[in-house]
Amino acid sequence: MRSDYIRVAKRYEASWSVLRGQDSLCLLTFRLKPHAVAYARARVYSKKLTLFVDDRNGQAVRQCAMSLTYPLLLD
């Protein structure tokens, strides 16, 4: 992984944390994974970083750049 990135990782039993960098600086913690991912996407998009999201097994999976953009119109 790059030295400056954002990662969404499962923490304690029922929470997801948004972490930054190799030191795993915790930015925020959420009860729901979609909320953590939405916040992480916004941070990544604004800072031009790389996003990793943990899968079911706790492995960090890099998200493609296209998944970080927001639609112009919401239906």
Summary of the structure (lengths in Angstrom):
residues: 75
radius of gyration: 12.0
end to end distance: 35.0
largest distance: 38.9
contacts: 188
relative contact order: 0.22
helix: 25%
strand: 33%
